[in-house]
Amino acid sequence: MTIQPCFGKRYIGCAMKDGTITVGGTPGNALGAYLDGGTIVVKGNAQDAAGDTMNDGTIIIHGSAGDALGYAMRGGAIFVRGNAGYRTGIHMKEYQDKRPVIVIGGAVGSFLGEYLAGGLIVVLGIGSTDVPVGNFTGTGMHGGKIFIRTDRALTALPAQVTGEIAGEDDLREIAPCIARFAGYFGADADALTRDRFYVLKPNAKNPYTQLYTPN
């Protein structure tokens, strides 16, 4: 199915289980909300809440995405060639064989991975001359991993988040995600994976104890 042209229509592909939708133009909010399979391809930009609570399938955005990309996402994958707004990956989670993935080609706004409970977020920072994430990255994070490609030092991370230079095992973990991104958008996967990445994880030595009832 092809929607051409598209000018802000909301809820495209909502709860879709199979098939492919190609969108020419700019879809409105909640593109692929509750997506449960199939593929959505956007030939332009996407607005807020794309992939809201999606469970399976793939969303491929050839432009940039708005705020709250992948909100409460619990499966499937989202690939964005350009940038994404605030609160990308907020409340993402994983369970059993469901492990959601978000790959952003450019930069993202503040509160990346807020309250992250599971899954992978990869920020490639292509074209960025500074750290390709905003403020408060990983706030409330208690699961999952965030990978950020940058040669700048990461600063001002929450005390409950660790940030280390990714090792070989870490890079092998995200290599298939980067390969898919490269296949969709014509990037050089080998060149990207040769660069330095930071990997952010919950700090097991300093968890968010205030979130839990004391014994």
C-alpha positions in Angstrom: 0.0 0.0 0.0 1.3 3.5 -0.9 0.1 6.8 0.6 1.1 9.6 -1.8 1.1 12.4 -1.0 0.7 12.5 2.8 0.2 15.7 4.7 0.0 15.0 8.5 -2.4 12.0 8.5 -2.3 10.4 12.0 -2.3 6.8 13.1 -1.0 5.3 9.8 -0.4 1.6 10.2 -1.9 1.6 13.7 -1.8 -2.0 15.1 -0.9 -3.4 11.6 0.2 -7.1 11.7 1.6 -7.7 8.2 2.2 -6.1 4.9 4.0 -2.9 3.8 2.9 0.7 3.8 5.0 3.3 2.0 4.4 6.9 2.9 5.4 9.7 0.5 5.4 12.9 2.4 5.0 13.6 6.2 2.8 11.4 8.3 1.2 12.8 11.4 1.5 11.7 15.1 1.4 8.1 16.2 2.7 6.5 12.9 2.8 2.8 13.5 1.3 3.0 17.0 0.9 -0.5 18.4 2.5 -1.9 15.3 2.5 -5.7 15.5 4.3 -6.7 12.3 4.9 -5.7 8.8 6.9 -2.7 7.6 6.3 1.0 7.3 8.6 3.1 5.1 8.5 6.9 5.2 10.1 8.7 2.4 10.1 12.0 4.3 10.0 13.1 8.0 7.8 11.7 10.7 6.1 13.6 13.5 5.8 12.8 17.2 5.2 9.4 18.8 6.1 7.2 15.8 6.2 3.6 17.0 4.2 4.3 20.2 4.0 1.0 22.1 4.9 -1.0 19.0 5.3 -4.8 19.5 6.8 -6.0 16.3 7.7 -5.1 12.7 9.9 -2.4 11.3 9.6 1.4 10.7 12.1 3.0 8.3 12.2 6.8 8.2 14.3 8.4 5.4 14.1 11.8 7.0 14.0 12.8 10.7 11.5 12.0 13.5 9.8 14.1 16.1 9.6 13.6 19.9 8.8 10.5 21.9 10.0 8.1 19.1 9.4 4.5 20.2 7.5 5.4 23.4 7.0 2.3 25.5 8.3 0.2 22.6 8.5 -3.5 23.4 9.5 -5.2 20.1 10.5 -4.6 16.5 12.9 -2.0 15.1 12.9 1.7 14.1 15.5 3.1 11.8 15.8 6.9 11.2 18.2 8.3 8.7 18.3 11.8 10.1 17.7 13.2 13.6 15.1 12.5 16.4 13.6 14.8 19.0 13.2 14.7 22.7 12.5 11.5 24.8 13.5 9.0 22.1 13.1 5.5 23.5 11.3 6.6 26.7 10.0 3.6 28.7 11.3 1.0 26.2 11.3 -2.5 27.6 12.0 -6.1 26.7 10.6 -9.4 27.6 11.7 -12.9 26.7 12.5 -12.9 23.0 11.2 -9.4 22.4 14.1 -6.9 22.3 13.2 -3.5 20.7 15.8 -1.6 18.7 16.1 2.1 17.7 18.9 3.3 15.4 19.2 7.1 14.8 21.6 8.2 12.0 22.0 11.7 13.2 21.5 13.4 16.6 18.8 13.2 19.3 17.3 15.6 21.8 17.3 15.6 25.6 16.0 12.7 27.7 17.2 10.0 25.4 16.3 6.6 26.9 14.4 8.1 29.8 13.3 5.3 32.2 14.8 2.8 29.8 14.0 -0.7 31.0 15.3 -2.8 28.0 16.3 -2.9 24.4 19.0 -1.2 22.4 19.3 2.4 21.3 22.0 3.3 18.9 22.9 6.9 18.0 25.3 7.2 15.1 25.8 10.9 15.1 26.4 11.1 11.4 27.2 14.7 10.5 27.4 15.9 14.1 30.4 18.0 15.2 29.5 17.7 18.9 28.1 15.0 21.2 25.0 13.9 19.3 22.7 13.7 22.3 21.0 16.4 24.5 20.8 16.7 28.2 19.6 14.1 30.8 20.5 11.1 28.8 19.5 7.9 30.5 17.6 9.6 33.3 15.7 6.8 35.2 17.4 4.1 33.1 17.3 0.7 34.8 17.7 -1.7 31.9 18.8 -2.0 28.3 21.8 -0.3 26.6 22.4 3.0 24.8 25.2 3.2 22.2 26.5 6.7 21.2 29.0 7.1 18.3 31.2 10.1 19.2 34.9 11.1 19.6 33.9 13.6 22.3 33.8 12.7 26.0 30.3 12.1 27.5 29.6 14.3 30.5 26.8 15.0 33.0 25.4 11.5 33.0 23.2 10.6 35.9 24.9 8.9 38.8 22.8 5.8 38.1 24.2 5.4 34.6 27.7 4.2 33.6 29.3 5.3 30.3 32.3 3.4 29.0 34.0 3.1 25.6 32.4 0.1 23.8 34.6 -2.9 23.5 34.7 -5.6 20.8 31.9 -7.6 22.4 29.7 -4.5 22.6 30.3 -3.6 19.0 29.5 -7.2 17.9 26.2 -6.8 19.7 25.2 -3.7 17.6 26.8 -4.7 14.3 23.6 -6.3 12.9 21.6 -3.2 13.7 24.2 -1.0 12.0 24.2 -3.3 9.0 20.5 -3.0 8.7 20.7 0.8 8.9 23.4 0.8 6.2 21.3 -1.4 4.0 18.3 0.9 4.2 20.1 4.2 3.7 23.3 3.4 1.8 25.7 4.0 4.6 29.1 2.3 5.1 28.6 -0.1 8.0 32.2 -1.1 8.3 33.3 2.5 8.6 30.7 3.3 11.2 31.7 0.3 13.4 35.4 1.3 13.2 34.6 4.5 15.1 34.4 5.0 18.8 31.2 4.3 20.6 30.2 4.8 24.2 27.9 2.2 25.8 25.6 3.4 28.6 24.2 0.9 31.1 22.4 1.0 34.4 24.9 1.5 37.3 24.4 -1.7 39.4 26.5 -0.2 42.2 24.3 2.9 42.4 20.7 2.0 41.4 17.6 4.1 41.8 17.0 2.8 45.3 14.5 5.6 46.0 12.1 3.9 43.5 11.8 0.8 45.6 10.1 0.1 48.9 12.8 -0.7 51.6 12.8 -4.1 53.3 
